[in-house]
Amino acid sequence: MNQLIFSLLMGNPGGGSPGTPQSTLMSFAPIVAIVAIFYFLIIRPQNKKQKETKRMLDELKKGDRVISIGGIHGVIQSVRESSVIVKVDENTKIEFSRSAIASVEGSGKVRAADRKSEIEDNSEESEETEDPGKAE
C-alpha cells in the first residue's frame, strides 16, 4: 500500500523510466537554476558592496569629509586603529567606530580647491557671454 502511494506521488516526471540519466538531470535543473539566480542577484552584489565598504574604511584619512550611519556630517580630525575622531563644529569632536562611517564625500582641502576652480571657471564663462552682448 505504501509503495503504491509513493509511486503515485512521485510519478514519472518525463514520461521515461525513473532511473534514466535524462530524467535525473531534468529533476536537478530547476534547483541549479535557482542557485544560479540567487548567486547573481543576491550573493555576488552583496560581496562586491562589502569589499567596497571595507576598502573605503581602510582608506580613511585626516581631512576627509564623512557622513556617519546616523547622518552626522563632519571632517575627520584624526584616525586611529579602530576609530576616527570627527570634527562636526568648531568646538565639537565626536569619536566614531570606523564601521559607523557610511560614506566619504571627499577631502576637505581638495573640495575647497575644487570650489575655487569652479568659481573661476564660472566667472570666465560669464565674462565670455557678457562680452558678445556688449558688442551689440
HELIX and SHEET records of a PDB file:
HELIX    1   1 ASN A    2  MET A   10  1                                   9    
HELIX    2   2 PRO A   21  PHE A   38  1                                  18    
HELIX    3   3 TYR A   39  ILE A   43  3                                   5    
HELIX    4   4 ARG A   44  ASP A   58  1                                  15    
HELIX    5   5 ARG A   98  ALA A  100  5                                   3    
HELIX    6   6 GLY A  108  ALA A  135  1                                  28    
SHEET    1   A 5 LYS A  93  SER A  97  0                                        
SHEET    2   A 5 SER A  83  LYS A  87 -1                                        
SHEET    3   A 5 HIS A  73  VAL A  79 -1                                        
SHEET    4   A 5 ASP A  64  SER A  68 -1                                        
SHEET    5   A 5 ILE A 101  SER A 107 -1                                        
END                                                                             
